[in-house]
Structures are given as structure tokens and as C-alpha cells.
Amino acid sequence: MLHTKIPQIEEIIEGAIKQAYLSKEPQFISIVNQIDYTDSIAFLDRANKVDKHRLFWQSADEEFTLVGVGSTKKILSSNSHRFNEIEAVWNEVQQKASVYDILHEKGTGLVSIGGFSFDTKQDNNAPWANFPHNQMTIPMYLLTNKGNQSFLTTNILIMEEDHKQQIVHQILTDHEQLLTAEREELNLPDRIGRLDVAPEEWKEIVKQATDDIKNNKLEKVVLAREVRVKFSHDVQLAAVIEKLCETQINSYVFAIESGGDYFVGATPERLAKVDNQELISTCLAGTVPRGHYPEQDEQLGEALLNDPKNRQEHDFVVQMIREAVEACCYNVSIPQEPVVYPLRNLQHLYTPVTATLEKGYTLLDVVARLHPTPALGGLPQKTSVDYIRDHEVLNRGWYAGPLGWFDGKNNGEFAVAIRSALIQKNEASLFAGCGVVEDSDPEAEFEETGVKLKPMLSALGGY
């Protein structure tokens, strides 16, 4: 199945062991092979028997999927300059790594997948103890699917005391498990309980926020709430991801496994994408449900386009993203008016942003400037984030934070981790938020968050 022959792998590892001995430093090697087409869900499922650190990303607008297994290196950082620190470590890894790749395909070789918390000043406690504020992972094994093509990257850290045959045997054993082993039957979880966390208190916070906005303490704030659900058995990660991929068209489907917990979601909101120095970002704010029939769907979409509250909320996002992108890009193009962007359960106001990244800037530079957008935090940025920290009745953790990937060829993409859930064995916390402005109605906002919870509730055993 692998196009690279075993002797080549043996030679690469033997050379790395010798170099580790001579330099007295570990050697990072990355080997890329094209393989027969491999289903990403099957790979994710089989990976459960290789390592408990699994990573999944499926793009919203192209046939592109990444599935990572294990961790050759986790890139962590402190919280004060987290994006710069991650970038610095990533650059150091790239400089020292030996990459064996004649294909040079996007999303292969050195690829880092992970995310960042929404607010580093919030305590990293329950239920997010297994998710550091900032964590990008270079997986040991990476399946990259582009259309009907599959590529397998193997990343290994070689020590001078390692034994060639032992490492080769382990790699081939893992490859066999990931690519050809028998699979377990996938079943969605049976839900046996649901709890909306402090709904009346949440509505009171929304009411307080509208008063504070009227009193000019801030312009807008996004307030999120939590729903907790319980299941009869532990949740199968692959079953949930399979359901999300099948049902949440036009969304980014993601999963990060850390310490036995899964953070999963299907988000419609791209933060930024870079492909060959071309940048794409998305302004997505303003929400109504889908209609039950085409005429109603069209009426709801038209009402959304003409609703002052939703248009104001959307314009906040457009102006902030314009300012952030213009700081590090040229050829910036932003349409004057939004359009309606339909999803399975919802439709949003949508404005695309395209630009060319200035030389010397990277995807993480853009992410650092954009996070959090007014669609996730509010305005002014710092004031709204402080307000959320002081008033929300949940710990956001990675919810609404940037989550995505980048490779050693300056490609990558980050989305905003909304429409998401933190799954812990047979329990899960689901999150959804809404933009609060001065004329927001607490009951209407509660209903809006309820609609936004439907995709994850459906994937987790019901409505």
C-alpha cells in the first residue's frame, strides 16, 4: 500500500540514529508517502488502538481532511505572547527537521494541529483541565485526504540509543493497524439526561448587558451558555465525527483528543486561511433558523438581510476584520453588502474577505490580530472579553477560541471553535452564544442559542 519501500525507511532511520549519536541531539524525521485512498473516519476509528491523542480536521469549502494520531511533539506556550511563542518553536522544529517528501502536497510532512483557549486569563480548571490554554501538536502519523488522493506522513523523533529494527517494526505495525485493521461498529450515544445550566441567571445577565450597553459601558458583548448531557455509555469519537461530517455541510468539522477528553464541533466560521500567500477570512454574524419549506426559508433569509440588529452585529465584525487584515495584507477585497449563508439548521449573514499576505507575515500573525472577533467577544475587544470573564456562568476553555492547522509550506487554516462540545466519557458540555446589543431580548437570545445547539445535540443522540 505504501509507495515508499521498507528499505528506504530503514535507511532513513539508520542515518538519523547515526546523526543523533554524532550531534548528541535528537533527530526529527518526517517521511511522506502517497497511499491508496483511505477513508478518514475509518482511520480515526482504528487510531483508537494506536494512541489516545487523536486530531481531526475537515475543511468546509474543499475536499480536504487531516487525521492525526499520537504526538511526536506538542508545542505549548505561556499566555502573554502565545502566538509568537508557538511560531518561534515551530520555526525551530522546521529548521532542524529532516523531511523526506518528493510530493510537496499541502497538509503533508510537518503539520501542526491544535488550538488556543478563548481567554488566557480565565482559570484553566473544570471541565478543561486536560486542555492547556495553547497547544499545537505535530502528530506521529498523519492522514491527509485531498479529493480522492491519500497521503500518509510519519513523524518520528530519533534518539542516539534507539534501535533501527525496533522503530521500523513499530512503524509498520502501526501502519497496518491504521490502514487495514478490523473496525468496531460505530454507534451514536444514547442520551439519558439533559440540563440547561442556569437558564434564568443567563437571561438576567443578558438583560444586565443590554443595560450596560445603553449606559455606554460597551457596544456589544457575546454571551454564551452551557448545556450538559449524559449518556448510557462512553461516547465513540469516530461515531460523532462521522455524524457531523454527514449532516453539517458547509461547516468545519474538528476534533481534538487530549487526556481522554474530546473537544469536537462543526463550525461554520472560518477565522483565516492562507494558501500560497493568499489570505481568506470570513465575516459571519447574524443568525436566523432555516425554514420548513423553500418559501419560508427565503422569507427568513430576506428578513435577516433587513434586520437592523443583525446587520449592526454583522457590520461590527466586518469593520474589525478589515482593520486587522489591512495591517498585514495588501489587495484587500471586501464586498459592500453581506449575503445569506445557509447551513443545515441555521442561516447567517456572510461577507468574504480576500487579500494577499505581506512578506514576513504568517497565518498565526493574522490569527493573533483577529482573535477574538466581535462575533465571539464583542466591542471594544478588551472591554467585552473582561465583561465575559466577569459575568458568564461558564468556563469557555477552548470554546470560541481559534482551532486549526498549519504546515511547513506556509499553508494553513483556522476556524472559530463554536457549535462545539467537550465530551468526557459518558458526559458532555455543549456551548452556544449570541451577540448582545442594546435592543436584545433575553428570551429571543435564549431561543437563538437553542437553535445553535441543535447540530451538536443531533450528533450526540437527539434534539
Secondary structure, 3 states (H helix, E strand, C coil): CCCCCHHHHHHHHHHHHHHHHHHCCCEEEEEEEEECCCCHHHHHHHHHHCCCCEEEEECCCCCEEEEEECCCEEEECCCCCHHHHHHHHHHHHHHHCEEECCCCCCCCCCEEEEEECCCCCCCCCCCCCCCCCEEEEECCEEEEEECCEEEEEEEEEECCCCCHHHHHHHHHHHHHHHHHCCCCCCCCCCEEEEEECCHHHHHHHHHHHHHHHHCCCCCEEEEEEEEEEEECCCCCHHHHHHHHHHHCCCCEEEEEEECCEEEEEEECCEEEEEECCEEEEEEEEEEEECCCCHHHHHHHHHHHHCCHHHHHHHHHHHHHHHHHHHCCEEEEECCCCCEEEECCCEEEEEEEEEEEECCCCCHHHHHHHHCCCCCCCEECHHHHHHHHHHHCCCCCCCCCCEEEEEECCCCEEEEECCCEEEEECCEEEEEEEEEECCCCCHHHHHHHHHHHHHHHHHHCCCC
